[in-house]
Amino acid sequence: MNNNQDNYNGSEFDNTAYSNNYMSNNGDPNSYSAVYNDGIKEGGQFFNSTNNQMPNPNPNDLGFSNQDSLQTDLNSYSNDSNSLNGNLNNDLNNNANNNYSSEFFGIENPNNTMNYQTPSKPNNKFDIKTFFTEIINDKNKLVFIAIVIIAILAVGIGTYIILKVTRSAGSRNVDITLNNLEVYVGDTLPGRSSFATVKGMNIENCKFDLSKINTTRAGTYEFTVTCGSVSKTGNVKVLDNHQLENSLVDVIKVKNQKLTVDEFLKSPSPNYTYKFTDKDAVQQDLRNVGEYEVSITATNTENKSFEIKGKLYVVNYEIKGYLTCSNKAQTVPNSSATYVVSNRFGISYNKDQNSNIYSGLGFEIYTFTFSDQVEYSSYVKTYNTSGSVVVNNVTSDNITFDDVNRQISITSKLNNIDLYNKYGENIFNKYSTLRTYYTKTLNNDCTYSKVS
């Protein structure tokens, strides 16, 4: 028997072949037949190395008559198998130590040599550490990845810079000019161009935030215009319908002159059209000297109409200018306001006297100036609600507001009879006499302005 315990030579029983057959068939003697020196006649495969235990077969089951001889052979077989087991264990240990999990090993027989391979399972688990180690060790891959990263960063940074420069350049060229806009309660808000004028950008590409404007109630509301990165905030006034009359001016006409409705409109709303409510009545007023109230119908874009009143003064001589004389400012008790009283005299040229005279048409104007915004706003609110206001016991149907200077002006027609009784009628016959009396006697400041 050789050192590898491959098989017996000659006519002796092949213990190795027998053992392999016996082991692979779980020790079943019926699956085996006699084994001769010419090799394995029939039987199973080599034994499985995972077991490494040789069986001890029963001689009676194998059908041998010579029990002693068989026993001798089996003892020899047992010794050989133990030696074989030792060699196999050494081989397996050597394979394991050398990390050859799939190393080949085999047992030869006289006619053939068969090899066995212990299969290994594929390792499909992703190891990120190994992945990056391979990339780092592979210079070509490392250079390629670096180029890709640099290219992505370059494109991103370039795009950002281009967009920023474009927006910045566009913003520098955009100019927004806000318009002073007034509408009335119930009006529909006008188009964008009514709120602002935009240069350097199409106004249709700008954003208009009008969400804070309430056209159902009088007040001042904020709006915002944004064009690119340029933004401006302005205010729009929603006026009460009473304030439509505030947009009118008094008109002075010489008897029998022509009159148009536009002459009453100081600051007409673009959302309204105006006409005389009774045109025939106006023509009748123009035939006689006197003071008249003229009805004007204002109709908005929603076809909603309001009636407002204008003042018409008909005189004998055309008024060339106005002499305005004002006293010194006085304080209003329990108020932040001061006030000035002014008399405004219409001056005409009298051909018969060949001199400028008081035309007989004059106005008394109370101008209240408030230092407290809250107090001023309270009067504005009262007027917007009721259409009237009383300041320091003074009121009129002709009231104007100056929000910038926080001023309220209350105007009424001078009563010539009261003037004549108070100062004497003679001082009003000539312009020079009138001005001298007010500046010297009443200590007023007087100015003259021509009618344009």
RARA-V442776 format. One record per residue. N is the residue number from 1. PSI is psi as a letter, one per 20 degrees, with the letter a starting at -180 (NA if undefined). OMEGA is omega in degrees with one decimal (999 if undefined). D_LAST is the distance of its C-alpha to the last C-alpha in Angstrom with 1 decimal. Layout:
BEGIN
n->N psi->PSI omega->OMEGA d_last->D_LAST
n->N psi->PSI omega->OMEGA d_last->D_LAST
END
This chain:
BEGIN
n->1 psi->p omega->-176.7 d_last->144.3
n->2 psi->r omega->-174.5 d_last->141.7
n->3 psi->h omega->-178.6 d_last->139.3
n->4 psi->i omega->179.3 d_last->136.4
n->5 psi->l omega->-177.2 d_last->138.4
n->6 psi->g omega->-178.6 d_last->137.4
n->7 psi->r omega->172.4 d_last->140.6
n->8 psi->q omega->176.7 d_last->144.4
n->9 psi->r omega->178.0 d_last->146.4
n->10 psi->b omega->-175.3 d_last->149.5
n->11 psi->j omega->-178.9 d_last->150.5
n->12 psi->q omega->179.6 d_last->149.3
n->13 psi->p omega->-178.7 d_last->146.8
n->14 psi->n omega->-177.9 d_last->143.1
n->15 psi->h omega->-178.4 d_last->141.8
n->16 psi->g omega->178.4 d_last->138.4
n->17 psi->g omega->179.7 d_last->137.8
n->18 psi->g omega->-177.5 d_last->139.2
n->19 psi->h omega->179.5 d_last->137.0
n->20 psi->g omega->177.4 d_last->133.9
n->21 psi->g omega->-176.9 d_last->134.8
n->22 psi->g omega->-177.6 d_last->135.7
n->23 psi->g omega->-177.1 d_last->132.6
n->24 psi->i omega->178.4 d_last->130.1
n->25 psi->k omega->173.6 d_last->131.8
n->26 psi->k omega->174.2 d_last->131.8
n->27 psi->k omega->-179.6 d_last->135.6
n->28 psi->o omega->-176.2 d_last->136.7
n->29 psi->h omega->-177.9 d_last->140.2
n->30 psi->i omega->-179.2 d_last->140.2
n->31 psi->j omega->-177.0 d_last->137.6
n->32 psi->q omega->171.7 d_last->139.7
n->33 psi->r omega->-178.5 d_last->142.9
n->34 psi->q omega->-179.7 d_last->145.3
n->35 psi->p omega->-177.2 d_last->144.0
n->36 psi->r omega->-176.4 d_last->146.2
n->37 psi->i omega->178.3 d_last->146.2
n->38 psi->j omega->175.1 d_last->144.6
n->39 psi->a omega->-177.7 d_last->141.3
n->40 psi->o omega->179.7 d_last->139.4
n->41 psi->g omega->173.5 d_last->140.8
n->42 psi->r omega->179.4 d_last->138.2
n->43 psi->a omega->-175.3 d_last->136.2
n->44 psi->a omega->-178.1 d_last->132.8
n->45 psi->r omega->175.2 d_last->130.4
n->46 psi->q omega->-174.9 d_last->130.3
n->47 psi->q omega->179.9 d_last->129.7
n->48 psi->p omega->-175.1 d_last->126.2
n->49 psi->i omega->179.0 d_last->125.5
n->50 psi->i omega->-179.2 d_last->123.5
n->51 psi->g omega->179.3 d_last->126.7
n->52 psi->k omega->177.2 d_last->129.1
n->53 psi->p omega->178.3 d_last->132.0
n->54 psi->p omega->178.7 d_last->135.2
n->55 psi->r omega->176.4 d_last->136.9
n->56 psi->n omega->-172.8 d_last->140.6
n->57 psi->q omega->176.3 d_last->141.9
n->58 psi->o omega->-177.8 d_last->145.0
n->59 psi->h omega->-178.5 d_last->147.8
n->60 psi->h omega->-180.0 d_last->149.2
n->61 psi->h omega->-178.4 d_last->146.0
n->62 psi->i omega->174.5 d_last->146.3
n->63 psi->k omega->177.4 d_last->149.8
n->64 psi->q omega->-178.1 d_last->151.8
n->65 psi->h omega->-178.2 d_last->155.6
n->66 psi->n omega->-174.9 d_last->156.3
n->67 psi->h omega->-178.1 d_last->154.6
n->68 psi->g omega->179.5 d_last->155.8
n->69 psi->g omega->179.4 d_last->154.7
n->70 psi->g omega->-178.8 d_last->151.4
n->71 psi->h omega->178.5 d_last->151.0
n->72 psi->g omega->178.9 d_last->151.7
n->73 psi->g omega->-178.7 d_last->149.2
n->74 psi->h omega->177.7 d_last->146.6
n->75 psi->g omega->177.3 d_last->147.2
n->76 psi->g omega->178.6 d_last->146.7
n->77 psi->g omega->-179.0 d_last->143.7
n->78 psi->g omega->178.6 d_last->142.3
n->79 psi->g omega->179.4 d_last->142.8
n->80 psi->g omega->-178.0 d_last->141.1
n->81 psi->h omega->176.9 d_last->138.2
n->82 psi->g omega->177.4 d_last->137.7
n->83 psi->g omega->178.9 d_last->137.6
n->84 psi->g omega->178.9 d_last->135.2
n->85 psi->g omega->179.1 d_last->132.9
n->86 psi->g omega->178.6 d_last->132.9
n->87 psi->g omega->-179.1 d_last->132.1
n->88 psi->g omega->179.0 d_last->129.3
n->89 psi->h omega->178.2 d_last->127.8
n->90 psi->g omega->179.5 d_last->127.8
n->91 psi->g omega->-178.0 d_last->126.1
n->92 psi->h omega->178.7 d_last->123.4
n->93 psi->g omega->177.9 d_last->122.8
n->94 psi->g omega->178.3 d_last->122.6
n->95 psi->g omega->-179.3 d_last->120.1
n->96 psi->g omega->-179.7 d_last->118.0
n->97 psi->h omega->-179.4 d_last->118.1
n->98 psi->j omega->179.4 d_last->117.0
n->99 psi->k omega->175.8 d_last->114.1
n->100 psi->m omega->-177.4 d_last->115.6
n->101 psi->h omega->-179.1 d_last->114.8
n->102 psi->k omega->-178.1 d_last->115.7
n->103 psi->q omega->178.9 d_last->118.8
n->104 psi->q omega->168.3 d_last->121.7
n->105 psi->q omega->-177.3 d_last->125.1
n->106 psi->r omega->177.5 d_last->128.2
n->107 psi->p omega->-176.0 d_last->131.9
n->108 psi->q omega->168.7 d_last->134.0
n->109 psi->r omega->-173.5 d_last->136.9
n->110 psi->h omega->-173.3 d_last->139.6
n->111 psi->i omega->-173.3 d_last->137.9
n->112 psi->q omega->175.4 d_last->134.2
n->113 psi->p omega->-176.3 d_last->131.7
n->114 psi->p omega->-179.5 d_last->128.8
n->115 psi->q omega->177.5 d_last->125.7
n->116 psi->q omega->178.6 d_last->123.4
n->117 psi->p omega->175.3 d_last->119.8
n->118 psi->o omega->-174.5 d_last->118.1
n->119 psi->q omega->175.5 d_last->114.6
n->120 psi->q omega->179.7 d_last->111.4
n->121 psi->p omega->179.8 d_last->108.3
n->122 psi->q omega->179.3 d_last->105.1
n->123 psi->o omega->-177.3 d_last->102.6
n->124 psi->j omega->-178.1 d_last->99.1
n->125 psi->p omega->-178.8 d_last->97.4
n->126 psi->p omega->178.8 d_last->94.2
n->127 psi->o omega->-175.0 d_last->94.6
n->128 psi->h omega->179.3 d_last->91.2
n->129 psi->g omega->178.6 d_last->92.9
n->130 psi->h omega->-178.7 d_last->95.2
n->131 psi->g omega->-178.8 d_last->92.2
n->132 psi->h omega->177.2 d_last->90.3
n->133 psi->g omega->178.2 d_last->93.5
n->134 psi->g omega->179.6 d_last->94.2
n->135 psi->g omega->-178.5 d_last->90.6
n->136 psi->h omega->-178.8 d_last->90.9
n->137 psi->h omega->-179.9 d_last->94.3
n->138 psi->o omega->-174.9 d_last->93.2
n->139 psi->h omega->-179.8 d_last->91.0
n->140 psi->g omega->178.1 d_last->89.9
n->141 psi->g omega->-178.6 d_last->88.5
n->142 psi->g omega->178.8 d_last->86.9
n->143 psi->g omega->-179.6 d_last->85.1
n->144 psi->g omega->180.0 d_last->83.9
n->145 psi->h omega->178.7 d_last->82.5
n->146 psi->g omega->179.3 d_last->80.8
n->147 psi->g omega->179.8 d_last->79.1
n->148 psi->g omega->-179.5 d_last->77.9
n->149 psi->g omega->179.5 d_last->76.4
n->150 psi->h omega->179.9 d_last->74.7
n->151 psi->g omega->179.4 d_last->73.3
n->152 psi->g omega->179.3 d_last->71.8
n->153 psi->h omega->-179.5 d_last->70.2
n->154 psi->g omega->179.3 d_last->68.8
n->155 psi->g omega->-179.3 d_last->67.2
n->156 psi->g omega->-179.5 d_last->65.8
n->157 psi->g omega->178.8 d_last->64.3
n->158 psi->g omega->178.8 d_last->63.0
n->159 psi->g omega->-180.0 d_last->61.2
n->160 psi->g omega->-178.8 d_last->59.7
n->161 psi->g omega->-180.0 d_last->58.4
n->162 psi->g omega->-179.7 d_last->56.9
n->163 psi->g omega->-178.7 d_last->55.1
n->164 psi->g omega->179.7 d_last->53.9
n->165 psi->g omega->-180.0 d_last->52.6
n->166 psi->g omega->180.0 d_last->51.0
n->167 psi->g omega->-179.2 d_last->49.2
n->168 psi->g omega->179.4 d_last->48.2
n->169 psi->g omega->179.0 d_last->46.9
n->170 psi->h omega->-178.5 d_last->44.9
n->171 psi->h omega->179.8 d_last->43.5
n->172 psi->h omega->-177.2 d_last->42.3
n->173 psi->i omega->-178.3 d_last->40.3
n->174 psi->p omega->177.6 d_last->38.6
n->175 psi->p omega->-179.3 d_last->35.1
n->176 psi->p omega->175.1 d_last->33.6
n->177 psi->o omega->-178.9 d_last->30.0
n->178 psi->q omega->179.9 d_last->29.5
n->179 psi->q omega->172.7 d_last->26.5
n->180 psi->o omega->-172.9 d_last->24.8
n->181 psi->p omega->175.1 d_last->26.3
n->182 psi->p omega->174.0 d_last->26.1
n->183 psi->r omega->-178.5 d_last->28.4
n->184 psi->q omega->179.9 d_last->29.6
n->185 psi->p omega->-180.0 d_last->33.2
n->186 psi->i omega->-179.9 d_last->35.2
n->187 psi->q omega->169.4 d_last->33.1
n->188 psi->p omega->-179.1 d_last->34.9
n->189 psi->p omega->-178.8 d_last->33.9
n->190 psi->a omega->-179.4 d_last->32.1
n->191 psi->r omega->-175.2 d_last->33.5
n->192 psi->h omega->-176.4 d_last->34.0
n->193 psi->i omega->177.2 d_last->31.0
n->194 psi->h omega->-179.0 d_last->28.8
n->195 psi->h omega->-175.1 d_last->30.5
n->196 psi->q omega->172.0 d_last->30.6
n->197 psi->p omega->-174.8 d_last->30.3
n->198 psi->p omega->174.8 d_last->33.6
n->199 psi->q omega->178.3 d_last->34.5
n->200 psi->j omega->179.5 d_last->38.2
n->201 psi->q omega->176.7 d_last->39.6
n->202 psi->p omega->-176.1 d_last->39.3
n->203 psi->h omega->179.3 d_last->37.4
n->204 psi->i omega->178.0 d_last->40.1
n->205 psi->i omega->177.3 d_last->42.7
n->206 psi->q omega->178.6 d_last->40.9
n->207 psi->p omega->178.7 d_last->41.9
n->208 psi->o omega->176.5 d_last->39.5
n->209 psi->o omega->-178.2 d_last->40.8
n->210 psi->j omega->-172.1 d_last->38.9
n->211 psi->h omega->-177.6 d_last->42.0
n->212 psi->i omega->-176.9 d_last->40.5
n->213 psi->p omega->178.5 d_last->37.6
n->214 psi->o omega->-176.7 d_last->38.3
n->215 psi->j omega->177.4 d_last->36.1
n->216 psi->i omega->-177.6 d_last->38.1
n->217 psi->p omega->-179.7 d_last->36.9
n->218 psi->q omega->178.9 d_last->33.6
n->219 psi->a omega->176.8 d_last->33.4
n->220 psi->p omega->-173.5 d_last->32.6
n->221 psi->q omega->-176.5 d_last->35.0
n->222 psi->q omega->173.0 d_last->36.1
n->223 psi->q omega->-177.1 d_last->36.6
n->224 psi->p omega->176.2 d_last->38.1
n->225 psi->p omega->-179.9 d_last->37.7
n->226 psi->p omega->177.7 d_last->40.7
n->227 psi->o omega->-174.5 d_last->41.0
n->228 psi->c omega->178.8 d_last->44.4
n->229 psi->j omega->178.9 d_last->44.9
n->230 psi->p omega->-177.2 d_last->41.2
n->231 psi->p omega->176.7 d_last->39.9
n->232 psi->q omega->-178.8 d_last->36.7
n->233 psi->p omega->179.8 d_last->36.0
n->234 psi->a omega->-178.8 d_last->32.7
n->235 psi->q omega->173.6 d_last->31.7
n->236 psi->p omega->179.4 d_last->30.4
n->237 psi->p omega->172.2 d_last->29.2
n->238 psi->o omega->-174.1 d_last->30.8
n->239 psi->q omega->174.3 d_last->28.9
n->240 psi->q omega->-177.8 d_last->30.6
n->241 psi->h omega->175.2 d_last->29.6
n->242 psi->h omega->-175.6 d_last->28.4
n->243 psi->i omega->172.1 d_last->25.6
n->244 psi->h omega->178.7 d_last->24.2
n->245 psi->h omega->179.2 d_last->22.6
n->246 psi->i omega->179.8 d_last->21.2
n->247 psi->j omega->-178.2 d_last->19.1
n->248 psi->q omega->174.6 d_last->17.3
n->249 psi->q omega->175.4 d_last->14.4
n->250 psi->q omega->-178.7 d_last->14.5
n->251 psi->p omega->177.7 d_last->13.0
n->252 psi->p omega->-179.0 d_last->12.7
n->253 psi->q omega->171.3 d_last->13.8
n->254 psi->q omega->-177.5 d_last->15.5
n->255 psi->p omega->176.4 d_last->19.1
n->256 psi->j omega->174.4 d_last->20.3
n->257 psi->r omega->177.1 d_last->17.0
n->258 psi->q omega->-178.1 d_last->17.3
n->259 psi->p omega->174.9 d_last->16.4
n->260 psi->q omega->-177.4 d_last->16.9
n->261 psi->h omega->-178.7 d_last->18.0
n->262 psi->h omega->-179.2 d_last->15.6
n->263 psi->i omega->178.1 d_last->12.7
n->264 psi->i omega->-170.5 d_last->14.9
n->265 psi->o omega->177.8 d_last->15.5
n->266 psi->g omega->179.5 d_last->14.0
n->267 psi->m omega->-176.8 d_last->16.9
n->268 psi->q omega->176.2 d_last->19.3
n->269 psi->p omega->179.0 d_last->22.9
n->270 psi->i omega->-178.7 d_last->24.2
n->271 psi->j omega->-176.5 d_last->27.3
n->272 psi->q omega->168.0 d_last->26.0
n->273 psi->q omega->-173.1 d_last->25.1
n->274 psi->q omega->174.4 d_last->23.3
n->275 psi->q omega->175.2 d_last->23.9
n->276 psi->p omega->178.3 d_last->24.1
n->277 psi->g omega->178.2 d_last->27.5
n->278 psi->n omega->-175.9 d_last->28.0
n->279 psi->h omega->-180.0 d_last->25.8
n->280 psi->h omega->179.7 d_last->27.8
n->281 psi->h omega->178.9 d_last->27.2
n->282 psi->g omega->178.7 d_last->23.4
n->283 psi->h omega->178.1 d_last->23.9
n->284 psi->h omega->179.8 d_last->26.1
n->285 psi->h omega->-176.1 d_last->23.7
n->286 psi->i omega->-178.5 d_last->21.1
n->287 psi->i omega->-175.0 d_last->23.8
n->288 psi->q omega->177.6 d_last->24.2
n->289 psi->p omega->179.1 d_last->22.1
n->290 psi->a omega->178.4 d_last->22.4
n->291 psi->p omega->-175.7 d_last->21.6
n->292 psi->q omega->174.2 d_last->22.6
n->293 psi->p omega->-175.8 d_last->23.4
n->294 psi->p omega->179.0 d_last->22.7
n->295 psi->p omega->179.2 d_last->25.1
n->296 psi->p omega->178.5 d_last->24.0
n->297 psi->p omega->177.9 d_last->26.7
n->298 psi->p omega->-177.9 d_last->26.3
n->299 psi->p omega->-177.8 d_last->29.2
n->300 psi->a omega->-175.9 d_last->30.2
n->301 psi->i omega->176.1 d_last->32.3
n->302 psi->j omega->-178.9 d_last->35.4
n->303 psi->k omega->175.6 d_last->34.5
n->304 psi->p omega->-173.2 d_last->34.2
n->305 psi->q omega->176.7 d_last->31.8
n->306 psi->q omega->177.9 d_last->30.1
n->307 psi->p omega->179.6 d_last->28.5
n->308 psi->r omega->-174.1 d_last->25.4
n->309 psi->p omega->175.0 d_last->23.6
n->310 psi->q omega->-179.2 d_last->20.0
n->311 psi->p omega->177.8 d_last->18.8
n->312 psi->p omega->177.1 d_last->17.7
n->313 psi->p omega->-179.8 d_last->17.2
n->314 psi->p omega->-175.6 d_last->18.0
n->315 psi->r omega->178.9 d_last->17.6
n->316 psi->h omega->-176.5 d_last->19.0
n->317 psi->q omega->-179.3 d_last->16.1
n->318 psi->p omega->179.0 d_last->12.4
n->319 psi->p omega->-178.6 d_last->10.6
n->320 psi->h omega->-179.0 d_last->8.6
n->321 psi->a omega->-178.8 d_last->8.4
n->322 psi->p omega->171.5 d_last->11.0
n->323 psi->o omega->-178.8 d_last->14.2
n->324 psi->p omega->180.0 d_last->15.9
n->325 psi->p omega->-174.5 d_last->19.6
n->326 psi->q omega->176.9 d_last->21.8
n->327 psi->a omega->-179.7 d_last->25.6
n->328 psi->q omega->-178.6 d_last->27.9
n->329 psi->q omega->178.9 d_last->28.6
n->330 psi->q omega->-179.1 d_last->31.6
n->331 psi->q omega->176.0 d_last->34.0
n->332 psi->p omega->-179.3 d_last->34.8
n->333 psi->p omega->176.8 d_last->38.6
n->334 psi->k omega->-178.1 d_last->40.4
n->335 psi->q omega->175.5 d_last->37.3
n->336 psi->j omega->-172.7 d_last->35.8
n->337 psi->q omega->165.7 d_last->32.4
n->338 psi->r omega->-179.5 d_last->30.7
n->339 psi->q omega->177.8 d_last->27.9
n->340 psi->p omega->176.6 d_last->25.3
n->341 psi->p omega->-178.7 d_last->24.3
n->342 psi->p omega->171.8 d_last->20.8
n->343 psi->p omega->-175.5 d_last->19.8
n->344 psi->o omega->-174.7 d_last->16.2
n->345 psi->p omega->174.0 d_last->15.8
n->346 psi->p omega->-176.7 d_last->13.4
n->347 psi->p omega->179.2 d_last->13.4
n->348 psi->r omega->176.5 d_last->13.9
n->349 psi->p omega->179.9 d_last->15.5
n->350 psi->o omega->-178.2 d_last->19.1
n->351 psi->h omega->-177.9 d_last->20.8
n->352 psi->h omega->-179.2 d_last->24.2
n->353 psi->i omega->-178.5 d_last->23.9
n->354 psi->l omega->-179.7 d_last->21.8
n->355 psi->r omega->175.5 d_last->19.9
n->356 psi->p omega->-177.8 d_last->17.1
n->357 psi->r omega->171.5 d_last->18.5
n->358 psi->p omega->-175.0 d_last->18.2
n->359 psi->i omega->-175.8 d_last->17.1
n->360 psi->i omega->179.3 d_last->19.7
n->361 psi->o omega->179.1 d_last->17.5
n->362 psi->r omega->-176.8 d_last->17.7
n->363 psi->q omega->174.3 d_last->18.5
n->364 psi->p omega->-173.5 d_last->21.2
n->365 psi->p omega->172.6 d_last->20.8
n->366 psi->p omega->178.7 d_last->23.9
n->367 psi->o omega->-179.9 d_last->23.4
n->368 psi->p omega->178.8 d_last->26.8
n->369 psi->p omega->-174.9 d_last->27.6
n->370 psi->p omega->173.8 d_last->30.9
n->371 psi->i omega->-179.3 d_last->33.2
n->372 psi->o omega->-178.4 d_last->35.4
n->373 psi->h omega->-177.8 d_last->34.4
n->374 psi->g omega->-179.7 d_last->37.0
n->375 psi->g omega->178.6 d_last->35.9
n->376 psi->g omega->-178.2 d_last->32.3
n->377 psi->h omega->179.3 d_last->33.5
n->378 psi->h omega->176.8 d_last->35.6
n->379 psi->h omega->177.9 d_last->32.7
n->380 psi->g omega->-179.9 d_last->30.9
n->381 psi->g omega->178.8 d_last->34.1
n->382 psi->g omega->179.9 d_last->34.5
n->383 psi->g omega->-179.7 d_last->31.1
n->384 psi->h omega->-178.1 d_last->31.8
n->385 psi->g omega->-172.4 d_last->35.2
n->386 psi->i omega->-177.8 d_last->34.4
n->387 psi->j omega->-179.7 d_last->30.7
n->388 psi->q omega->178.3 d_last->30.6
n->389 psi->q omega->177.9 d_last->31.2
n->390 psi->p omega->178.9 d_last->32.2
n->391 psi->p omega->179.5 d_last->31.7
n->392 psi->l omega->178.8 d_last->33.6
n->393 psi->j omega->178.8 d_last->34.0
n->394 psi->p omega->177.4 d_last->30.2
n->395 psi->r omega->-179.5 d_last->28.9
n->396 psi->r omega->174.7 d_last->26.4
n->397 psi->j omega->178.4 d_last->25.5
n->398 psi->n omega->-176.1 d_last->22.1
n->399 psi->p omega->177.4 d_last->23.1
n->400 psi->q omega->-178.4 d_last->21.4
n->401 psi->p omega->174.8 d_last->23.3
n->402 psi->n omega->-175.1 d_last->22.7
n->403 psi->h omega->-178.0 d_last->25.9
n->404 psi->g omega->-177.6 d_last->25.4
n->405 psi->j omega->-178.3 d_last->25.2
n->406 psi->l omega->-178.8 d_last->27.3
n->407 psi->q omega->173.6 d_last->24.9
n->408 psi->p omega->179.0 d_last->24.8
n->409 psi->p omega->179.6 d_last->22.1
n->410 psi->o omega->-173.0 d_last->23.3
n->411 psi->p omega->175.5 d_last->20.9
n->412 psi->q omega->-177.5 d_last->22.2
n->413 psi->p omega->176.9 d_last->21.3
n->414 psi->p omega->175.4 d_last->22.4
n->415 psi->o omega->-174.9 d_last->25.5
n->416 psi->h omega->-179.6 d_last->25.2
n->417 psi->g omega->178.1 d_last->29.0
n->418 psi->h omega->179.9 d_last->29.7
n->419 psi->g omega->-176.7 d_last->27.3
n->420 psi->h omega->180.0 d_last->29.0
n->421 psi->h omega->-175.8 d_last->32.4
n->422 psi->g omega->-172.9 d_last->31.7
n->423 psi->i omega->-176.2 d_last->30.1
n->424 psi->p omega->-174.1 d_last->30.8
n->425 psi->h omega->-174.0 d_last->28.6
n->426 psi->h omega->-176.4 d_last->28.6
n->427 psi->i omega->-177.6 d_last->26.4
n->428 psi->j omega->-178.3 d_last->23.4
n->429 psi->h omega->179.8 d_last->23.8
n->430 psi->q omega->179.8 d_last->21.9
n->431 psi->g omega->-176.6 d_last->19.1
n->432 psi->g omega->179.8 d_last->21.5
n->433 psi->g omega->-179.3 d_last->24.3
n->434 psi->g omega->-177.5 d_last->22.3
n->435 psi->g omega->-179.6 d_last->21.1
n->436 psi->g omega->-178.3 d_last->24.7
n->437 psi->g omega->-176.4 d_last->26.4
n->438 psi->h omega->-178.9 d_last->24.6
n->439 psi->h omega->-175.1 d_last->25.0
n->440 psi->g omega->-174.8 d_last->28.5
n->441 psi->g omega->-176.7 d_last->30.1
n->442 psi->i omega->178.0 d_last->28.6
n->443 psi->l omega->177.8 d_last->28.2
n->444 psi->q omega->169.8 d_last->24.7
n->445 psi->p omega->-176.1 d_last->22.2
n->446 psi->q omega->176.3 d_last->19.0
n->447 psi->q omega->178.3 d_last->15.6
n->448 psi->p omega->178.9 d_last->12.6
n->449 psi->p omega->179.1 d_last->8.9
n->450 psi->q omega->176.5 d_last->6.2
n->451 psi->p omega->-177.9 d_last->3.8
n->452 psi->NA omega->999 d_last->0.0
END
